[in-house]
Amino acid sequence: MVVAIPLTSQATTLESLTQSGSVRIGYASEAPFAYTQTDGSVTGESPEIAKAIFKRLGIDQTTGVLTEWGALIPGLTAGRFDVIAAGMYITPARCKQVIFTDPQYKITDTFLVAKGNPKNLRSYEDVAKNPDARLAMLAGSVYTKYARDAGINDEQILQVPDATAQLQAILAGRADAAVSTQLTIKGIADKGRDKVEAVQDFKDSPDHINYGALAFRPADSALRDAFNAELKKWLGSEDHLKTVGQFGFDTSNLPDKTAAQVCGKS
């Protein structure tokens, strides 16, 4: 279904994309949210949602632009791609830099640790109480704030470029725990086989329930609004749940807040 787009002075990027039929999506490698397949194409929960909604807008061709997590917003701002489709969490700080669609999922977090959890790390506070413990996280992610808020010193924080580096840090003993979403940690734990495990009884703040969305440049509000309108119709449908189900998402991950509500969190 192709949606007719009214021509407005704000719709420059939207018009350009619909005329070309092509869109560039920026992503970082973090399964199951976004990652590169063996044939070089991009997939994951967020890129597949982007593909489905852009097709509804008449934009059939999607090109993935792989970058490190911390370079996603600068890359969007610089025009390297048209949208961030990486499962990015909506945070008040990011809302000052980009404009988000309404959330496409909600999710909680957990730790990855060496098998047996040698330092008994089950919360940010456990890391803060042990000055010898180090916590690995994606550079530029919200976890840095969570860690600092819990009293973890910067010397205990290891910032890495992607999920594979988190696993490597645990295996090499450079970190005692790695933090990410439950789905991401499950995927990393599967790769690490019997050498690592996900913390099943992770203790976290209810305020850390995270909401992920696609992000656009502030000047592209018409494009974001058109995307949002189609996303609202599609989210929770059988087709949507089938699309994201292959990445481990289900009805429990359906969001219950708008981007405006999440952006307004203190």
BAMARDO-536254 format. One record per residue: residue in three letters; x negated, y negated, z negated of N, C-alpha, C, O in turn. Coordinates in steps of 0.001 Angstrom, whole numbers, padded with zeros to 6 digits, always signed. Layout:
ALAXYZXYZXYZXYZ
...
This chain:
MET-000845+001192+000000+000000+000000+000000-000877-001238+000000-001735-001381-000872
VAL-000687-002121+000941-001442-003364+001020-000586-004494+000483+000551-004682+000915
VAL-001126-005237-000449-000392-006336-001066-000663-007619-000304-001815-007944-000018
ALA+000392-008348+000026+000229-009643+000685-000321-010642-000315+000225-010785-001409
ILE-001392-011333+000043-002040-012267-000859-001749-013693-000432-002108-014089+000677
PRO-001103-014474-001294-000862-015868-000944-002173-016627-000845-003070-016430-001664
LEU-002289-017500+000162-003500-018276+000341-003478-019491-000568-002580-020328-000481
THR-004466-019582-001436-004575-020724-002338-006017-021186-002332-006906-020477-001860
SER-006242-022379-002860-007594-022909-002902-008484-022099-003833-009710-022169-003736
GLN-007874-021324-004740-008658-020531-005677-009015-019155-005120-009800-018426-005726
ALA-008452-018804-003989-008531-017427-003514-009671-017177-002548-009599-016231-001764
THR-010717-017982-002572-011797-017855-001607-012407-016465-001583-012508-015855-000518
THR-012814-015953-002737-013425-014629-002782-012418-013558-002437-012748-012607-001728
LEU-011208-013687-002916-010152-012720-002609-009897-012671-001110-009800-011588-000533
GLU-009789-013812-000487-009572-013853+000956-010747-013236+001703-010560-012488+002663
SER-011939-013548+001264-013133-013027+001915-013185-011509+001846-013504-010847+002834
LEU-012871-010959+000679-012919-009512+000509-011830-008808+001317-012074-007760+001914
THR-010644-009379+001333-009570-008750+002099-009837-008829+003594-009466-007924+004341
GLN-010474-009903+004034-010809-010020+005455-011907-009040+005855-011856-008460+006940
SER-012891-008855+004994-013991-007942+005314-013629-006489+005021-014188-005570+005620
GLY-012689-006288+004097-012302-004936+003703-013357-004225+002882-013340-002999+002769
SER-014284-004997+002304-015396-004400+001561-015648-005168+000275-015504-006390+000237
VAL-016025-004451-000782-016324-005066-002064-017566-004407-002661-017769-003202-002509
ARG-018390-005199-003337-019592-004685-004004-019323-004603-005502-018914-005584-006122
ILE-019556-003425-006078-019336-003260-007510-020673-003027-008206-021456-002170-007796
GLY-020925-003798-009262-022124-003640-010060-021876-002639-011170-020830-002661-011818
TYR-022850-001756-011387-022695-000759-012441-024055-000381-013017-025085-000547-012365
ALA-024045+000121-014230-025233+000698-014860-024975+002183-015029-023824+002614-015090
SER-026027+002956-015105-025879+004406-015191-025547+004831-016611-026429+004919-017465
GLU-024274+005095-016858-023807+005590-018158-022578+006448-017925-021453+005948-017893
ALA-022804+007754-017760-021679+008672-017599-020903+008749-018916-021514+008707-019983
PRO-019560+008860-018864-018734+009058-017677-018180+007755-017089-017308+007785-016221
PHE-018686+006618-017562-018118+005344-017141-018522+004975-015720-017682+004545-014931
ALA-019796+005140-015388-020283+004845-014040-021651+005497-013863-022493+005443-014760
TYR-021865+006110-012707-023159+006738-012448-023270+007071-010960-022283+007040-010225
THR-024489+007389-010537-024763+007679-009136-024700+009181-008891-025270+009969-009646
GLN-024002+009569-007827-023932+010973-007441-025169+011357-006624-025946+010494-006215
THR-025338+012648-006395-026523+013121-005674-026592+012584-004246-027677+012499-003670
ASP-025446+012223-003671-025458+011675-002311-025687+010165-002289-025661+009539-001229
GLY-025913+009581-003485-026193+008155-003567-024979+007283-003800-025120+006081-004025
SER-023792+007858-003751-022574+007072-003962-022287+006927-005447-022794+007693-006267
VAL-021467+005935-005785-021156+005671-007182-019813+006290-007547-018866+006272-006761
THR-019756+006837-008757-018507+007375-009280-018449+007102-010774-019282+006369-011308
GLY-017485+007677-011435-017263+007425-012856-015897+006805-013060-015242+006389-012104
GLU-015474+006745-014298-014133+006236-014605-013905+004843-014050-012888+004593-013404
SER-014837+003935-014293-014634+002549-013890-014717+002345-012371-013838+001688-011813
PRO-015735+002878-011676-015763+002739-010218-014551+003373-009531-014052+002837-008541
GLU-014076+004506-010047-012923+005153-009409-011654+004323-009604-010802+004279-008717
ILE-011527+003674-010743-010405+002751-010930-010541+001576-009974-009562+001157-009356
ALA-011756+001044-009851-011982-000067-008928-011610+000326-007500-010933-000430-006804
LYS-012046+001494-007068-011739+001956-005705-010229+002046-005490-009708+001603-004467
ALA-009531+002631-006480-008082+002830-006338-007339+001500-006254-006445+001345-005421
ILE-007694+000547-007098-006969-000724-007113-007343-001590-005916-006474-002232-005326
PHE-008619-001619-005550-008999-002411-004380-008331-001877-003113-007989-002656-002223
LYS-008141-000568-003020-007430-000012-001866-005993-000515-001827-005452-000777-000752
ARG-005381-000650-002988-004018-001186-003053-003981-002649-002617-002935-003167-002225
LEU-005144-003311-002693-005251-004699-002245-005712-004796-000787-005915-005890-000262
GLY-005876-003631-000141-006294-003632+001257-007797-003673+001454-008272-003958+002553
ILE-008553-003392+000396-010018-003403+000465-010483-001957+000319-010544-001429-000791
ASP-010810-001323+001437-011041+000114+001447-012488+000538+001209-012733+001657+000756
GLN-013441-000327+001502-014842+000056+001402-015455-000480+000104-015357-001670-000198
THR-016085+000412-000651-016715+000043-001922-018201+000387-001870-018576+001519-001564
THR-019031-000593-002170-020483-000382-002216-020967-000574-003638-020723-001618-004243
GLY-021650+000421-004178-022169+000326-005529-023532-000338-005566-024381-000075-004714
VAL-023741-001198-006552-025037-001854-006765-025503-001476-008163-024989-001983-009161
LEU-026486-000575-008223-026982-000088-009505-027920-001109-010142-028795-001657-009472
THR-027736-001361-011430-028620-002270-012158-028691-001826-013607-027911-000974-014033
GLU-029613-002391-014367-029666-002088-015791-028527-002802-016502-028024-003825-016036
TRP-028129-002238-017649-026966-002771-018357-027107-004261-018652-026181-005034-018411
GLY-028246-004657-019166-028446-006045-019571-028452-007022-018416-028365-008231-018633
ALA-028553-006522-017180-028581-007384-016001-027229-007462-015291-027121-008100-014244
LEU-026202-006826-015843-024903-006803-015170-024267-008192-015077-023891-008630-013990
ILE-024147-008879-016201-023517-010203-016168-024378-011198-015391-023833-011947-014579
PRO-025699-011243-015599-026522-012128-014758-026411-011794-013270-026404-012694-012430
GLY-026325-010514-012946-026194-010110-011551-024876-010551-010946-024825-010970-009790
LEU-023800-010455-011736-022494-010928-011269-022532-012427-011047-022068-012920-010019
THR-023080-013149-012004-023177-014607-011914-023988-015043-010702-023666-016033-010046
ALA-025051-014284-010414-025932-014620-009293-025371-014186-007942-025960-014492-006905
GLY-024245-013482-007936-023622-013076-006680-024187-011810-006069-023982-011566-004880
ARG-024901-010985-006853-025425-009726-006326-024305-008737-006046-024452-007842-005214
PHE-023189-008901-006742-022010-008062-006515-020779-008873-006888-020896-009963-007449
ASP-019596-008343-006576-018345-009096-006725-017613-008807-008025-016789-009607-008469
VAL-017910-007663-008639-017206-007250-009845-018105-006301-010618-018900-005573-010024
ILE-017984-006305-011936-018658-005315-012766-017669-004189-013026-016605-004408-013606
ALA-018026-002980-012594-017196-001795-012831-018063-000773-013549-018530+000192-012944
ALA-018274-000988-014830-019213-000171-015595-018633+000257-016935-019367+000718-017809
GLY-017317+000107-017106-016719+000429-018400-017080-000571-019469-017074-000236-020654
MET-017396-001797-019080-017888-002810-020018-016841-003159-021072-015674-003389-020754
TYR-017280-003195-022336-016390-003592-023418-016068-005084-023316-016923-005902-022976
ILE-014834-005406-023615-014434-006804-023760-014871-007268-025142-014515-006653-026147
THR-015638-008344-025197-016016-008945-026480-015820-010452-026373-015896-011006-025276
PRO-015569-011127-027497-015405-012578-027455-016594-013285-026812-016412-014265-026089
ALA-017807-012799-027066-018994-013440-026488-018999-013308-024967-019299-014267-024257
ARG-018669-012124-024475-018645-011910-023021-017512-012679-022361-017608-013074-021199
CYS-016437-012887-023113-015302-013633-022563-015662-015084-022264-014936-015766-021540
LYS-016778-015563-022816-017253-016914-022527-018073-016956-021244-018365-018034-020727
GLN-018446-015780-020727-019301-015700-019552-018576-015191-018310-018873-015610-017191
VAL-017624-014285-018515-016905-013668-017398-015413-013640-017723-015010-013928-018851
ILE-014598-013292-016729-013180-013079-016987-012877-011597-016768-013269-011016-015756
PHE-012184-011001-017716-011896-009577-017681-010491-009295-017162-009576-010106-017311
THR-010347-008129-016550-009007-007602-016331-008470-007162-017679-009216-007114-018656
ASP-007196-006842-017745-006698-006221-018963-007392-004869-019119-007832-004287-018128
PRO-007497-004363-020345-008255-003129-020574-007723-001955-019758-006526-001835-019502
GLN-008663-001094-019360-008302+000142-018667-008399+001340-019612-007903+002422-019299
TYR-009045+001142-020781-009127+002216-021767-009462+001629-023138-009906+000486-023253
LYS-009237+002437-024168-009747+002148-025511-010499+003395-025974-010164+004515-025588
ILE-011525+003185-026811-012363+004319-027190-013134+003999-028470-013359+002834-028797
THR-013532+005045-029187-014359+004887-030381-015774+005384-030088-016049+005917-029013
ASP-016659+005201-031058-018080+005502-030868-018538+006642-031774-017794+007114-032633
THR-019783+007072-031558-020423+008013-032463-021930+007980-032246-022420+007267-031370
PHE-022663+008750-033043-024122+008860-032937-024511+010159-032234-023811+011168-032324
LEU-025631+010108-031538-026350+011291-031079-027565+011438-031987-028277+010463-032226
VAL-027808+012639-032494-028939+012889-033392-029610+014194-032993-029046+014978-032230
ALA-030816+014427-033509-031479+015706-033317-030659+016801-034003-029947+016536-034971
LYS-030764+018021-033498-030002+019141-034053-030191+019223-035559-031319+019211-036052
GLY-029090+019305-036282-029139+019379-037741-029120+018034-038435-029029+017961-039660
ASN-029207+016945-037635-029162+015585-038179-030125+015430-039364-029689+015217-040495
PRO-031453+015539-039097-032464+015579-040177-032376+014445-041191-032637+014659-042375
LYS-032012+013238-040747-031957+012100-041676-030541+011799-042162-030298+010785-042815
ASN-029606+012703-041831-028233+012592-042329-027628+011222-042020-027141+010528-042912
LEU-027670+010852-040754-027176+009547-040311-025761+009703-039749-025559+010314-038699
ARG-024793+009143-040462-023392+009267-040055-022675+007918-039983-021456+007858-039816
SER-023448+006842-040111-022870+005504-040031-023991+004505-039827-025165+004822-040020
TYR-023620+003294-039434-024607+002217-039344-025234+001969-040715-026428+001688-040818
GLU-024419+002076-041764-024911+001819-043109-025982+002838-043512-026928+002497-044223
ASP-025832+004091-043056-026852+005104-043342-028195+004708-042737-029244+004917-043346
VAL-028156+004134-041532-029391+003689-040889-029974+002505-041659-031182+002437-041886
ALA-029106+001573-042058-029562+000379-042773-030229+000739-044101-031175+000074-044521
LYS-029733+001799-044767-030270+002184-046072-031587+002940-045959-032283+003131-046956
ASN-031932+003371-044749-033170+004127-044554-034111+003326-043651-033963+003375-042430
PRO-035059+002602-044206-035933+001745-043405-036780+002495-042382-037327+001885-041464
ASP-036893+003812-042533-037662+004613-041579-036827+005065-040381-037365+005582-039402
ALA-035523+004868-040463-034635+005322-039392-034588+004305-038255-034582+003096-038486
ARG-034556+004817-037019-034470+003946-035849-033257+004359-035014-032959+005544-034860
LEU-032573+003358-034486-031334+003571-033741-031494+003069-032312-031829+001904-032094
ALA-031255+003945-031336-031388+003589-029924-030036+003179-029356-029014+003804-029638
MET-030046+002119-028550-028815+001613-027934-029139+000957-026611-030288+000602-026348
LEU-028108+000794-025764-028319+000153-024475-028632-001322-024670-027940-002016-025415
ALA-029664-001796-024007-030028-003208-024070-028872-004060-023569-028291-003771-022522
GLY-028536-005112-024314-027455-006006-023926-026075-005520-024307-025080-006149-023947
SER-025993-004415-025027-024685-003865-025411-024198-004450-026725-024953-005108-027442
VAL-022934-004207-027033-022319-004720-028254-022895-004056-029502-022738-004569-030610
TYR-023558-002917-029322-024063-002178-030475-025140-002937-031245-025320-002714-032442
THR-025848-003824-030572-026846-004625-031278-026185-005457-032372-026694-005545-033489
LYS-025046-006067-032042-024312-006864-033032-023795-005973-034161-023914-006321-035336
TYR-023224-004825-033803-022703-003915-034824-023816-003525-035801-023616-003502-037016
ALA-024996-003219-035242-026111-002790-036078-026571-003908-037008-026783-003687-038201
ARG-026721-005094-036460-027171-006216-037286-026142-006565-038349-026500-006884-039483
ASP-024869-006507-037988-023813-006803-038960-023840-005822-040129-023447-006163-041244
ALA-024309-004590-039862-024366-003568-040909-025647-003656-041733-025844-002877-042665
GLY-026519-004609-041387-027746-004788-042156-028950-004061-041607-029971-003970-042288
ILE-028863-003536-040386-029993-002860-039763-030971-003912-039240-030570-004841-038538
ASN-032247-003770-039581-033270-004714-039150-033605-004524-037676-033462-003429-037131
ASP-034051-005596-037042-034418-005508-035632-035532-004498-035395-035606-003896-034324
GLU-036411-004305-036400-037495-003337-036274-036965-001905-036174-037660-001009-035695
GLN-035730-001702-036631-035126-000373-036578-034349-000143-035291-033893+000972-035035
ILE-034194-001176-034483-033389-001104-033264-034286-000874-032056-035225-001630-031810
LEU-033985+000178-031310-034700+000479-030072-033744+000253-028912-032767+000987-028763
GLN-034012-000751-028092-033149-001057-026956-033705-000378-025705-034882-000530-025375
VAL-032851+000367-025019-033263+001151-023852-032339+000839-022672-031246+000310-022872
PRO-032767+001162-021440-031988+000757-020268-030756+001588-019955-029813+001077-019349
ASP-030738+002873-020357-029600+003719-019979-029461+004902-020932-030260+005091-021849
ALA-028411+005695-020679-028101+006817-021570-029185+007885-021533-029471+008508-022555
THR-029793+008108-020370-030873+009096-020271-032032+008707-021177-032649+009565-021808
ALA-032326+007412-021238-033401+006931-022101-033055+007123-023575-033948+007323-024399
GLN-031774+007063-023913-031369+007333-025292-031691+008784-025667-032235+009046-026740
LEU-031355+009710-024788-031655+011112-025034-033162+011327-025153-033624+012025-026056
GLN-033916+010733-024254-035368+010882-024281-035970+010336-025574-036934+010890-026102
ALA-035389+009238-026080-035885+008647-027327-035683+009604-028501-036551+009724-029365
ILE-034534+010284-028528-034277+011255-029592-035226+012446-029452-035821+012874-030440
LEU-035375+012982-028250-036220+014156-028028-037688+013864-028330-038418+014739-028793
ALA-038115+012625-028063-039517+012252-028286-039780+011793-029713-040929+011553-030085
GLY-038718+011667-030521-038885+011228-031898-039077+009732-032053-039465+009262-033123
ARG-038805+008970-030985-038924+007513-031080-037690+006892-031712-037727+005742-032150
ALA-036601+007643-031762-035374+007199-032428-034782+008386-033179-034946+009535-032769
ASP-034101+008101-034268-033477+009145-035075-031998+009310-034752-031390+010330-035077
ALA-031435+008304-034116-030039+008360-033681-029879+007438-032483-030646+006493-032298
ALA-028873+007730-031679-028497+006862-030565-026996+006643-030667-026254+007560-031017
VAL-026553+005448-030367-025136+005136-030500-024531+004803-029145-025133+004109-028327
SER-023327+005315-028930-022557+004997-027728-021142+005521-027935-020774+005905-029045
THR-020354+005535-026870-018989+006037-026986-018993+007542-027182-019965+008220-026849
GLN-017903+008057-027724-017790+009499-027937-017983+010269-026641-018633+011313-026634
LEU-017428+009769-025546-017537+010469-024270-018966+010454-023740-019461+011464-023238
THR-019626+009302-023854-021008+009212-023397-021910+010120-024223-022743+010840-023672
ILE-021747+010086-025538-022577+010911-026412-022337+012395-026144-023278+013188-026168
LYS-021098+012772-025891-020808+014181-025573-021567+014600-024317-022132+015691-024259
GLY-021574+013715-023304-022279+014026-022067-023780+014145-022283-024425+015032-021725
ILE-024339+013241-023104-025776+013303-023383-026096+014570-024167-027094+015237-023896
ALA-025251+014899-025135-025483+016094-025954-025465+017353-025091-026243+018277-025328
ASP-024595+017395-024103-024541+018543-023195-025853+018684-022423-026319+019798-022182
LYS-026447+017551-022037-027721+017581-021318-028857+018032-022231-029770+018738-021802
GLY-028788+017614-023499-029832+017972-024450-029712+019377-024990-030607+019870-025677
ARG-028589+020027-024672-028322+021407-025064-028500+021618-026562-027865+020928-027359
ASP-029353+022561-026959-029429+022916-028376-030405+022057-029169-030681+022359-030330
LYS-030938+020983-028561-031914+020145-029255-031281+018923-029917-031888+018312-030796
VAL-030073+018567-029504-029390+017399-030055-027928+017735-030304-027430+018772-029866
GLU-027245+016837-031017-025820+017034-031261-025144+015702-031487-025786+014723-031866
ALA-023844+015670-031253-023032+014491-031555-022569+014577-032997-022222+015658-033473
VAL-022559+013448-033698-022075+013410-035081-020548+013465-035058-019894+012564-034532
GLN-019999+014509-035622-018554+014717-035567-017793+013885-036595-016637+013524-036372
ASP-018439+013580-037720-017759+012834-038792-018336+011426-038922-018583+010941-040026
PHE-018546+010780-037780-019095+009423-037757-018156+008459-038471-016948+008469-038234
LYS-018712+007634-039339-017908+006666-040108-018122+005276-039511-019237+004756-039512
ASP-017067+004695-039012-017171+003415-038321-016040+002492-038756-015038+002936-039317
SER-016214+001211-038490-015188+000222-038816-014036+000310-037809-014280+000484-036615
PRO-012787+000194-038269-011654+000154-037342-011770-000988-036338-011189-000930-035254
ASP-012522-002025-036704-012708-003155-035800-013559-002778-034593-013633-003532-033623
HIS-014198-001621-034649-015071-001198-033558-014367-000331-032526-015023+000257-031666
ILE-013045-000241-032595-012316+000375-031483-012519-000542-030289-012188-001727-030336
ASN-013062+000014-029231-013474-000808-028098-012533-000675-026910-011922+000370-026688
TYR-012435-001755-026159-011568-001820-024992-012418-002165-023775-013109-003185-023759
GLY-012363-001306-022754-013178-001508-021562-012371-002056-020407-011177-001785-020282
ALA-013038-002837-019557-012358-003460-018430-013353-003812-017338-014563-003701-017532
LEU-012843-004234-016194-013676-004780-015132-013850-006271-015371-012996-006921-015973
ALA-014968-006802-014890-015276-008214-015131-015543-008942-013820-016188-008407-012918
PHE-015037-010172-013728-015207-011028-012554-015831-012356-012955-015854-012712-014134
ARG-016329-013076-011979-016808-014440-012237-015621-015328-012607-014523-015125-012087
PRO-015814-016301-013490-014709-017192-013884-014051-017892-012705-012852-018167-012751
ALA-014802-018186-011652-014228-018867-010489-013300-017968-009692-012546-018451-008846
ASP-013343-016658-009950-012561-015698-009161-011296-015252-009886-010957-014069-009893
SER-010604-016209-010493-009397-015863-011245-008298-015306-010343-007531-014445-010775
ALA-008207-015776-009107-007185-015260-008195-007428-013784-007886-006488-012992-007817
LEU-008688-013426-007701-009048-012033-007453-008746-011186-008684-008172-010104-008570
ARG-009129-011672-009854-008847-010950-011094-007348-010771-011295-006899-009694-011686
ASP-006575-011813-011032-005134-011743-011250-004467-010757-010292-003554-010029-010680
ALA-004928-010737-009038-004383-009787-008065-004713-008360-008484-003871-007466-008400
PHE-005940-008159-008932-006363-006832-009413-005528-006431-010622-005052-005299-010706
ASN-005354-007356-011552-004604-007093-012779-003164-006675-012492-002627-005767-013126
ALA-002561-007346-011535-001157-007058-011206-000994-005611-010737-000047-004928-011129
GLU-001924-005149-009896-001860-003775-009413-002249-002781-010501-001675-001696-010588
LEU-003227-003151-011333-003658-002279-012427-002499-002025-013390-002314-000903-013860
LYS-001730-003057-013678-000611-002934-014613+000414-001925-014107+000978-001165-014895
LYS+000658-001914-012798+001622-000971-012215+001099+000466-012263+001872+001409-012430
TRP-000209+000624-012118-000820+001940-011924-001241+002620-013217-001194+003846-013315
LEU-001651+001842-014206-002190+002384-015453-001159+003265-016151-000019+002845-016349
GLY-001545+004462-016520-000657+005388-017203+000149+006270-016271+000862+007166-016722
SER+000040+006023-014968+000752+006845-013991+000081+008201-013852-001049+008388-014303
GLU+000771+009143-013230+000196+010467-013006-001086+010376-012184-002056+011084-012454
ASP-001084+009500-011179-002271+009337-010332-003442+008774-011137-004578+009223-010988
HIS-003158+007792-011989-004214+007222-012826-004803+008274-013756-006024+008404-013841
LEU-003956+009027-014453-004437+010011-015415-005211+011132-014726-006154+011683-015295
LYS-004810+011467-013503-005558+012467-012733-006931+011916-012340-007934+012629-012383
THR-006958+010650-011959-008211+010010-011541-009226+009977-012663-010395+010297-012448
VAL-008797+009590-013870-009737+009446-014982-009902+010729-015793-010844+010860-016574
GLY-008981+011672-015604-009044+012927-016355-010315+013709-016089-010831+014389-016976
GLN-010823+013613-014860-012045+014344-014513-013256+013834-015284-014294+014495-015324
PHE-013127+012659-015897-014222+012073-016670-013996+012172-018178-014745+011594-018965
GLY-012951+012913-018574-012705+013153-019994-011696+012233-020643-011454+012347-021845
PHE-011093+011316-019884-010107+010387-020438-008713+011004-020372-008409+011777-019463
ASP-007869+010655-021342-006494+011140-021347-005574+010071-021927-005978+008919-022081
THR-004360+010443-022242-003380+009459-022716-003807+008803-024030-003369+007693-024332
SER-004656+009473-024815-005113+008878-026074-005995+007659-025831-006202+006856-026739
ASN-006515+007514-024616-007379+006383-024285-006630+005222-023640-007237+004206-023299
LEU-005300+005366-023467-004539+004275-022866-004572+003058-023791-004343+003195-024993
PRO-004854+001874-023250-005005+000677-024087-003682+000172-024633-002617+000438-024075
ASP-003767-000557-025731-002579-001131-026355-002746-002628-026599-002001-003224-027378
LYS-003736-003236-025925-003953-004674-026050-004245-005269-024679-004636-004562-023750
THR-004048-006580-024569-004410-007307-023362-005830-007850-023510-006383-007859-024610
ALA-006413-008299-022413-007733-008903-022470-007715-010144-023364-008650-010381-024128
ALA-006645-010931-023262-006551-012144-024079-006574-011816-025560-007204-012528-026344
GLN-005896-010746-025953-005862-010345-027362-007252-009911-027833-007677-010260-028935
VAL-007956-009147-026992-009292-008684-027382-010289-009840-027380-011140-009931-028264
CYS-010183-010712-026396-011082-011868-026350-010922-012760-027572-011871-013421-027993
GLY-009734-012776-028134-009465-013648-029276-009889-013093-030607-009713-013745-031636
LYS-010463-011861-030609-010903-011281-031885-011996-012142-032494-012838-012680-031775
SER-011989-012275-033813-013024-013042-034501-014284-012194-034608-015289-012647-035157
